Amino acid sequence: MTSPQPLDRRSLALAAMSTVVEWYDFTLFLYLATVLSRVFFAGHGGVLTTLAGFAVAYLMRPVGAMVFGHFGDRRGRRATLLASMALMTVAMLLTAMLPTAAQVGPLAGVLLLLLRCVMGFAVGGEYTGVVAYLLEGAPAHRRGLVTSLAAATSEIGGLLAAGIAALTVSLMPAPELDSWGWRLPFLFGAALAGSILFARAAMKESPEFEASRDAGTLAQRPLAHALLRHRWGILRGFAISALGSITYYVGITYVPVYLTSAGSVTEAQALQLATLAALAVIVVTPFVGLLSDRVGRRPVLVGLAVLCAAMPYLMFRLLAGASPGAALLGAVVLAMLAGGVSAVGAVATAEQMPAEGRLSGLALGATTATALFGGLTPWLAQILTERTGSTTAPGLMIAAVAVGVLPVLLMLPETRPAIRR
């Protein structure tokens, strides 16, 4: 049987660009955490309550990933990506229309958290679907580079979130910001999601999925199939995603909250710093993806894990200092580490299992790790920083996870396809 032909560039580009919405929304929620805490939880826990809501919503990601994963492994990647984006569009639009605590009291916070859970459910099927689609549609010798685009374009979403949040907070007086200005970034996100949903209708189906369907090898019960036949692949994907998640969510998206809560900088300055960090991720991601195509997934992941064990402690010391230049250096280095892990982690996790049951396997491994080491860690980092008084606690969290997953990465089987010369 001949190998499936790679997808056309238009379909790959549409899939890659769709992660912009996912990361725009969740990054925006963190970047506006201090604003949303005033608007929805005034007098009821502030920033910690908002971060706890972020964590609870993230726990819905594995649930959504399993539901969408089953659907995608049985009916196709394209239909899954259309459904998840439609749900994300509705959730963002409704968030922009929510009443505030000043209008309906504690009910406002409850409604916000419910919509965060809906968004988490939808996002659960989004990123894994995109990663699988890019992997399955890319030329074999460029899988690392093409799949890394999911991480790069997601950071474009983070960049948009940082830039729009920074503009909104900087240009609007506080009363107007808390009254209605916070809605504008969410309205923009809903419009962006709707436009990508419309464009995504032109995507073709994954060639690997079509080949499996035509050959009759699709798993009838994808979750059970993944658990029974690919347990070690699921565990390896969990470890890779754990490192990628904590470096991203503590090393990038939590940083503005950290700086603002510590009183080092203003909300506007912290968001401006985050914008520069996002640019650094966009630059480094494709180079790391390409490097993984040249030298392999395992050596790149091992090298990044060693750096993640050694550097975050020092970088958070720089962030806590009084020098703006040092804070910028710390934020950029942390962002580059996170971007590098996300770039190679995207292809490495997806390659841990074959096309049949791939989405379900990613749901059980990678998405579960993201829920635990992504959604929970900003909240935990804030608690540790407040209760211990240690400005380096977030950096130590990253280092601990890096040391913990390093043995798994050292034994990781190389999944880079052999390159014919």
N, C-alpha and C positions, 0 to 999 in steps of 0.2 A: 504493500500500500504506500502510495506517495505521501510525502509530508504535506500538511496543510499549507497553503500559500499565505504569506503575511497579509495583514489588512492594509488597505490604502491609508495614506497619511491623514486624510480628512477624518476618517473614523477614529484613528488613534488620537488625533488632536482634540476632537470633540470629547472623547472619554477623559483625556488628561485634564482638559480645562474644567470639567465638571466638578473636580475636587475643590475648585475655588470657593464654591458656595458652602460646602461642608465646613471648611476651616475658617471661612469668613465668619460664619455664625458663631461657632464655638469660641473662636479667638476673640471676637467682639464681646461676647459675654464676659470673658475674663478681663479684657481691657476696660470695660465699663463697670467692673464689679463695684467700685466705690460709689459710682453714680447710682447704679441699680439698687445698692443697699439702702441708699437714702430714699429712693422713690418707692420701693416695694416693701422694705423691712424696717422702716423708720422706728427706732426704739426697740427693735426685736432682734438684736444680735449683730447688726451691721454686716461688715465684710465677711466675717466667719459664716454667717447664715447664708450669704450669697454663694460663697465657695462650697458650702455643704450642699446647696441646691445644685450646683454644677456637678458635684460628685455623684449625687443621687441620679441625676439625669444620665450620667455616663454609664451607670449600671444597667441602663436599658439598651446600651449598644450591643452587648452579646445576645440579648433576646432578639433584637431586630436583625442582627447578623444571622442568627440561626433560622429565623423565619424567611428572610430574603435569600439566605444561602440555600435552603431547601428548594425554594422556588427557582433560583438561578441554576442550580445543579440539575433540576428536572426540566425547566422550560426555556432556559437560555439566559445569557448575561444581559442582552439588550433589554428585554422586558423588565428585568429586575432593576436596571439603572433608570428606566423611565418611571417605574413606580416609586422608587425611593426619592427621586428628584421632585415628583409631583407632591409627595407628602411633605418634603422639606419646604417647598414653596408656600403651601398652606400654613404650616407652622410658623414661619417667619412673618407672614402677613398678619396672622392673628396676634403674634407677640407685639407687633407695632401698634395694634388697636387695643391693647389691654388697659383697663382702668388702673389707677395708682392707689397706693395706700391712703392718700389724702381723700380719695373719692369713695372707696369701698372698704377701707380698713384692712385687716389681715387677709381677707379674701383675695386681695391683689397678689400677695406673695404666693398663695396657694395656686392661683391660676397661672402665674409665671412658671412655677415649678412643674405643673402639669404639662404645659407646652414644652418645657425643656425635656421632659420625658418623651413626648411625642417626637421631638427633634432627635433625641438620642436613639430612639427606635429606628427612625428613618436613616440616620447616618450609619447605623450598624450595617445596613446593607449597601451603603454607598461606596465607602473606601475599598472594602474587600472586593466588591464587584469591579471597580475600576482597575485595581491592581491585577486581578485575574484576567480581565479583558486585554489590558496592555501586554501582559506577559504572553498570552496566547496568540495575540495578533502581531507581535514583533518578530523581525528576523532573528534567528537563533543567536547570531553573533552580536546582536545589539539589544538583547533583552534587559541587561542591566541599565543601559542608558535610557531606553524607552520607558521601562517601568519606573525609573527614578523620576520621570516627568510627573508622576502622580504626586510625589513629595514636593517637587519644585513648584508645580502649579497650585498645590494646596497652600504653599507659603505665599503665593501671590494673593490668595484669599486672606492669609494672615496680614500681609502687607496692606491690602485694602482696608482690613479691619483697623489696623493701627493708624493708617493715614486718615481715614474718615472719622474714627473716634478722636484722634488728636485735633483735627479741624473743628469738630463739633464742640469739644470741650474748650478749645482755645478761643473760638470766635463767639461763643454764646455766653451771656451773663448767667451766673449760677441759677437765679430764679427761673429763667426761661428754659435752661437746660433741664432742670428737675421737673418742670411743668409739662413741656412737650418736646423739647429738643432731643431728648434721648430716643424718641421714636424714629427720627430721620434715618439713622444708620440701619435700623431694622427694615424700614420701608425700602431702602436701597437694596438690601439683601434679598427681599422678596422679589423685587423687579429683576435682579440679576438671576435668581433661581428660575423665574418664569422664562426668561430669554434663553437660558441654557437648556431648559426642558424642551422648548420649541425646537432648538437646533439639534438636540440629541435624537430627535425622531429620525434623522437622516443616517444614523449609525447602522452599520451592518452587524450581523451576528459574529461572534468569535469563531474563527475557523477551526480551532481545536474542539470547541463544543459541537460544532456541526459534524466534524469527523467522528466524534464519539457517538453522537446521536445516530448517524448513518450506519455506524458499525454495530449498533445495538449494545454498547458497553456502558451506557449511563446507569448510575446506581439508582435502584428503585427507592431505597431509603438512605439518602446521602449522609445523614448524621450518623446513623448506625454503621454505615460503610466506613466512614472516616475513623470512627472510634475503634472498630474492630481491626482495620487493616493498616491504619496510619497513625497509631498512637504516638510513636516516637517523633514523627514529623510534626504532629500537633504540639508536643512538648518543646521541640526545638523552635517552632514558630512562636510559642509563648515566650521563650527566653529572649529571642531576638526582639520581639515587640515590646517586652518589658523594658529593655534598655532604650529602645527608640522612643517609647512613650514618656519615660521619666526625664530623659534629656530634653525632650520637646516641651513638655508641660511644666516642668520646674525650671529648665534652663532658658526658655523663651517666653511662654505666655504668662507664667507667674511673675516674671521679673518686674513688670510695671506695678503690679499689686505690692510686691516686696518693697520696691523703692518708695512708693507712695506711703505705705503703712509705716515704713521706717522714718519717714519725714526727710529723706535725703533730697528728694526733688518734688516738684509739683506734679499734679496729674498730667498736665500738658507736656511737661518735660519728659516724664516717664514714657509717655506714648510716642514722643518724637524719637526717643532712644530705641524703643521697640521697632519703629519703622526702619531705622538703620540696620538693626539686627536682622530684620526680615529680608532686607536687600542682600545681606551677606549670605543667608541661606539659599536664596535663589541663585546666586553666583556659584556657590560651592557644590550644590546638589548634582547637576549633570556631570561635573568632572568626577565625582566619586562614583556615580553610576557607570561612567565610561571606564574608570579604573577597575571596577569589579568585573567588567567584560575582558579586561586585559590580563589581570593577575588572579582573578577568582574572587568568590564571595567571602570565603573563610579568612584569608589573610587581611582583607580590608576590615572585616568585622572585628577580628582580634586586635588589630592595631587601634581601631577606634575605641574599643573597650578599655584598652590600657590607658589611652588618653583620658577617657571619661573617669577612670579611677584616680588619676593623678591631678587633673587640672581644675575641676569645679570648685573645690575648696578654696583654691587661690583666687579664682574668678569672683566668687561671692565676697571675698575679702576686699577685692577691688570695688565691687558694687557698693559695699557699705562705707567706703571711704568718702572723703569730702571732695575729691578731685573729679570734675566732670569727665576729663580725659580718661582717667582710670576706669570710671564707671562704663564709659563707652567701650573701652578695650575689653572689659569683663563681659559685657553683654554680647559683643560681636564674637568673641571666642566661644562662649557658651552656645550661641546660635549656630556657629559653624560645626561644632561637634554634633549638635542635634540634627542639623541638616545632613551631615555625612552619614549618621546612623540610619536616618529615615530613608536616604537614597538607596543604600545597599540592602537595608532591611526589607524594603518593599519587594524586591525581586527574590531575595533569599527566603522569605517566609512563604511566598507563593510557590516556590520550587520544591518545597518540602513534601508535596503530594501531587498526584497526577490530576488531569483535568476532571475526571469523574470524581465528584465529591470535593473538589478544590475549595469552593466557597464555604461549604459546611466545615471543612477542616480549618480554614482560616477563621471562621466564627468561633470555633471551640478553642483555638490556640491564640492567634494574634489579637482578635477583638476582645477576648476575655482579659488578656494582659493589658490592653489599652484601657479597659474599664478600671482595672485595679491600679495600674501604675501611671495612668494619665488622669482620669477623673478624680481619683482620691488624693493624689499627691499634692496639688496646690493647697488644698484644705489642710492636709497634714503638715506641709511645710510651714504654713502660717501659724498653726498651733505650736509647732516645735520652736519656731522663732520667737513667738510671744512668751511661751512658758519657760524656755531655757535662757532667753536673753542672748542666745548665740546668733550672730549674724551669718555664720557659715553653715548653719544646720541644713539648709537646702542643698548646698554643695556636698555635704557628707551623705545625704540621701542618695544623690546620683552616684557617688563613689561606691556606696555599699551595694547598689544594684549591679554596677559594672563588675565589681569583684565577684559577686554571686553568680553572674551568668558567664563569666570568662571560661570556666571549665567546660561548659556546654559548647561554647564557640570554638574552643580548641579541638574538640572532638567532632565538630560539624563536618558531615560529608560534603565534598565540593560538588556543587550543582551547576556550575557554569558549563554550558554545552561545549564540547570539544570543537575547536576552530580548525576547519580544513584549510590547508595552505597549498 
